[in-house]
Amino acid sequence: MYPIAFSLGSLDIYWYGILMAATFVSSFWIARYFARHHGVSLELVENLYYLSAISGLVGSRIGAILPHLDYYLRNPIEIVSRAGMASHGAIIAIMAVGYFYVRKHKLNYWQLADFAAPILSVGHIFIRLGNFLSGELYGPPTDLPWGVEFPDSLGKVHPSQLYEVLASVIILPFAWKWAKSPAYPGYAFLRTLFLHSAVRLFLDFIRQHSQLYGPFVLSQIIALGICIVTLPAILILDRRHKAQ
């Protein structure tokens, strides 16, 4: 793997950072695109984007710290230097901040959430590519032809990062279509969130594990909780929409 894209003198520029920046730039463009498409104030959507970007960074770091809280309490400096990021932490933080923002500005929360459906997929694509190039979050040993050997994997392993990239590439066109013409507010977001959470739930069985809680790691418990909430919500809202 080649985590460093290039160097400027003594400064190393990492692929993960480049792909993270690509996530922010593409998210900004997508948010503006759907704001125009649905006739929502660009200024309000852009301000929400900036708040979401900051809260997402904070939430993702908190999500990465919680499974190893004892360690980081003993080594607080590493909260800044090496704690990593967790997508579910980012999603929960952004949803919470968005709720208070739309209430203040009297916007439709679930309509704006639909704008974020394609952003979820695009973000997963870029970030998991960053994980792959950084040689982290890979799966167990395998003899399959597409197995990849990372610097510290001691042989070929499942490139589980690329499995999630592939799943996200498949989900993205559906998320985009749903966000362009949602049957009702929340239609695109709930479906996209459910699909990504289901993918995460199953793929985490073959990823590097953090602390287990029964048969699951914390990220799987969160993903399972999201699936349990979103699937009935989708079924109920679909039924109400058809009845109308």
C-alpha positions as CSV (number, residue, x, y, z in Angstrom):
1,M,0.0,0.0,0.0
2,Y,1.0,3.6,-0.6
3,P,-0.6,5.8,2.1
4,I,1.5,8.8,1.1
5,A,0.4,10.4,-2.2
6,F,3.3,12.8,-2.5
7,S,5.6,14.9,-0.4
8,L,6.3,18.7,-0.4
9,G,9.7,18.9,1.1
10,S,9.4,17.3,4.6
11,L,5.6,17.4,4.5
12,D,3.9,14.2,3.5
13,I,0.5,14.4,1.8
14,Y,-1.6,11.3,2.5
15,W,-4.2,9.7,0.3
16,Y,-6.6,9.5,3.2
17,G,-6.5,13.3,3.5
18,I,-6.9,13.8,-0.2
19,L,-9.9,11.5,-0.3
20,M,-11.4,13.1,2.8
21,A,-11.1,16.5,1.1
22,A,-12.8,15.0,-2.0
23,T,-15.6,13.9,0.3
24,F,-16.2,17.4,1.5
25,V,-16.0,19.0,-1.9
26,S,-18.3,16.5,-3.5
27,S,-20.7,16.8,-0.6
28,F,-20.9,20.6,-1.0
29,W,-21.6,20.2,-4.7
30,I,-24.3,17.6,-4.2
31,A,-26.0,19.7,-1.4
32,R,-26.1,22.7,-3.7
33,Y,-27.4,20.6,-6.7
34,F,-30.3,19.2,-4.8
35,A,-31.1,22.6,-3.2
36,R,-31.4,24.1,-6.6
37,H,-33.4,21.1,-7.9
38,H,-35.9,21.3,-5.1
39,G,-36.0,25.1,-4.8
40,V,-34.5,25.4,-1.3
41,S,-32.5,28.4,-0.3
42,L,-28.8,27.9,-1.3
43,E,-27.6,30.1,1.6
44,L,-29.4,28.1,4.2
45,V,-28.3,24.8,2.7
46,E,-24.7,26.0,2.4
47,N,-24.7,27.1,6.1
48,L,-26.1,23.7,7.1
49,Y,-23.4,22.1,5.1
50,Y,-20.6,24.0,7.0
51,L,-22.2,23.0,10.3
52,S,-22.6,19.4,9.2
53,A,-18.9,19.2,8.1
54,I,-17.7,20.4,11.5
55,S,-20.1,18.3,13.5
56,G,-19.4,15.3,11.3
57,L,-15.7,15.5,12.0
58,V,-16.3,15.8,15.7
59,G,-18.9,13.0,15.7
60,S,-16.7,10.7,13.7
61,R,-13.8,11.1,16.1
62,I,-16.1,10.5,19.1
63,G,-17.4,7.4,17.4
64,A,-13.9,6.1,17.0
65,I,-12.9,6.8,20.6
66,L,-15.9,5.2,22.3
67,P,-15.0,1.6,21.6
68,H,-11.6,2.2,23.1
69,L,-12.6,4.7,25.7
70,D,-10.4,3.3,28.5
71,Y,-7.3,3.5,26.4
72,Y,-7.9,7.1,25.3
73,L,-8.7,8.2,28.8
74,R,-5.2,6.9,29.7
75,N,-3.6,8.4,26.6
76,P,-5.6,11.6,25.9
77,I,-3.1,13.1,23.5
78,E,-3.8,10.3,21.1
79,I,-7.4,11.5,20.8
80,V,-6.0,14.1,18.5
81,S,-3.0,12.2,17.0
82,R,-4.4,8.7,16.1
83,A,-8.0,8.1,17.2
84,G,-9.3,7.6,13.7
85,M,-12.9,8.2,12.5
86,A,-16.2,6.4,12.5
87,S,-18.9,7.0,10.0
88,H,-21.8,6.2,12.3
89,G,-20.6,8.8,14.7
90,A,-20.5,11.4,11.9
91,I,-24.0,10.4,10.8
92,I,-25.5,10.7,14.3
93,A,-23.8,14.1,14.9
94,I,-24.9,15.5,11.6
95,M,-28.5,14.4,12.1
96,A,-28.6,15.9,15.6
97,V,-27.2,19.3,14.5
98,G,-29.4,19.3,11.4
99,Y,-32.5,18.8,13.6
100,F,-31.9,22.0,15.5
101,Y,-30.8,24.0,12.4
102,V,-34.0,23.2,10.4
103,R,-36.2,23.9,13.4
104,K,-34.6,27.4,13.8
105,H,-35.0,28.2,10.1
106,K,-38.4,26.4,9.7
107,L,-37.2,24.0,7.0
108,N,-38.4,20.5,6.3
109,Y,-36.0,18.2,8.1
110,W,-36.7,15.1,6.1
111,Q,-36.6,17.0,2.8
112,L,-33.0,18.1,3.6
113,A,-32.1,14.7,4.8
114,D,-33.0,13.4,1.4
115,F,-30.3,15.7,-0.1
116,A,-27.8,13.8,2.0
117,A,-28.7,10.4,0.7
118,P,-26.2,10.5,-2.3
119,I,-23.6,12.1,0.0
120,L,-23.8,9.0,2.3
121,S,-22.8,6.8,-0.6
122,V,-20.1,9.1,-2.1
123,G,-18.6,9.6,1.4
124,H,-18.4,5.8,1.9
125,I,-16.7,5.4,-1.5
126,F,-13.9,8.0,-0.8
127,I,-13.3,7.1,2.8
128,R,-13.1,3.3,2.3
129,L,-10.7,3.9,-0.6
130,G,-8.6,5.9,1.9
131,N,-8.8,3.0,4.3
132,F,-7.6,0.7,1.6
133,L,-4.7,2.8,0.6
134,S,-3.8,3.2,4.3
135,G,-3.8,-0.6,4.7
136,E,-6.4,-0.6,7.5
137,L,-9.7,-2.2,8.2
138,Y,-9.0,-5.3,6.1
139,G,-10.6,-8.7,6.5
140,P,-9.4,-12.2,7.5
141,P,-6.9,-14.3,5.5
142,T,-8.1,-15.7,2.2
143,D,-6.9,-17.7,-0.8
144,L,-9.3,-16.1,-3.2
145,P,-7.7,-14.5,-6.3
146,W,-8.6,-11.0,-5.3
147,G,-7.0,-11.3,-1.9
148,V,-4.6,-8.4,-1.0
149,E,-1.5,-8.4,1.0
150,F,-1.0,-5.4,3.3
151,P,2.3,-4.5,5.0
152,D,1.2,-6.0,8.3
153,S,-1.4,-8.6,7.2
154,L,1.1,-11.5,7.1
155,G,-0.4,-12.8,3.8
156,K,-3.4,-12.2,1.6
157,V,-6.6,-11.0,3.2
158,H,-10.1,-10.0,2.2
159,P,-10.0,-6.3,1.0
160,S,-13.2,-5.6,2.9
161,Q,-12.7,-1.9,2.3
162,L,-13.2,-2.5,-1.4
163,Y,-16.3,-4.6,-0.7
164,E,-17.8,-1.6,0.9
165,V,-16.7,0.6,-1.9
166,L,-18.4,-1.8,-4.4
167,A,-21.6,-1.8,-2.3
168,S,-21.6,2.0,-2.2
169,V,-21.1,2.3,-5.9
170,I,-24.2,0.1,-6.4
171,I,-26.3,2.0,-3.9
172,L,-25.3,5.5,-5.2
173,P,-27.4,5.6,-8.4
174,F,-30.5,4.5,-6.4
175,A,-29.8,7.1,-3.7
176,W,-29.4,9.8,-6.4
177,K,-32.7,8.8,-8.1
178,W,-34.6,8.6,-4.8
179,A,-33.2,12.1,-3.8
180,K,-34.3,13.7,-7.1
181,S,-37.8,12.4,-6.9
182,P,-38.7,11.2,-3.4
183,A,-42.2,9.9,-2.9
184,Y,-42.3,11.7,0.4
185,P,-39.9,13.6,2.7
186,G,-37.3,11.1,4.1
187,Y,-37.9,8.5,1.3
188,A,-34.3,8.7,-0.1
189,F,-32.5,9.2,3.2
190,L,-34.2,6.3,5.1
191,R,-33.6,3.8,2.3
192,T,-30.0,4.8,1.8
193,L,-29.2,4.8,5.5
194,F,-30.8,1.4,5.9
195,L,-28.8,-0.1,3.0
196,H,-25.5,1.3,4.2
197,S,-26.2,0.1,7.7
198,A,-27.1,-3.4,6.5
199,V,-23.8,-3.5,4.5
200,R,-21.8,-2.4,7.5
201,L,-23.6,-4.9,9.8
202,F,-22.5,-7.8,7.6
203,L,-19.1,-6.6,6.5
204,D,-17.9,-6.0,10.1
205,F,-17.9,-9.7,10.6
206,I,-14.9,-9.9,8.3
207,R,-13.1,-6.7,9.3
208,Q,-10.4,-6.0,11.9
209,H,-12.3,-6.2,15.2
210,S,-12.4,-3.8,18.1
211,Q,-13.9,-5.0,21.4
212,L,-16.6,-7.5,21.1
213,Y,-20.0,-7.2,22.8
214,G,-21.4,-10.7,22.5
215,P,-21.0,-11.6,18.7
216,F,-20.9,-7.9,17.6
217,V,-18.5,-4.9,17.7
218,L,-19.9,-1.5,18.7
219,S,-20.3,-0.4,15.1
220,Q,-22.4,-3.4,14.3
221,I,-24.7,-2.8,17.3
222,I,-25.2,0.8,16.0
223,A,-25.8,-0.5,12.4
224,L,-28.3,-3.1,13.7
225,G,-30.1,-0.4,15.7
226,I,-30.4,1.8,12.7
227,C,-31.8,-1.1,10.6
228,I,-34.3,-1.9,13.3
229,V,-35.5,1.7,13.3
230,T,-35.4,2.5,9.6
231,L,-36.9,-0.6,8.1
232,P,-40.2,-0.4,10.0
233,A,-40.3,3.4,9.3
234,I,-39.9,2.8,5.6
235,L,-42.7,0.2,5.6
236,I,-45.1,2.3,7.6
237,L,-44.4,5.5,5.5
238,D,-44.8,3.6,2.3
239,R,-48.1,2.2,3.4
240,R,-49.3,5.7,4.4
241,H,-48.2,7.1,1.1
242,K,-50.0,4.4,-0.9
243,A,-53.1,4.9,1.1
244,Q,-53.1,8.6,0.2
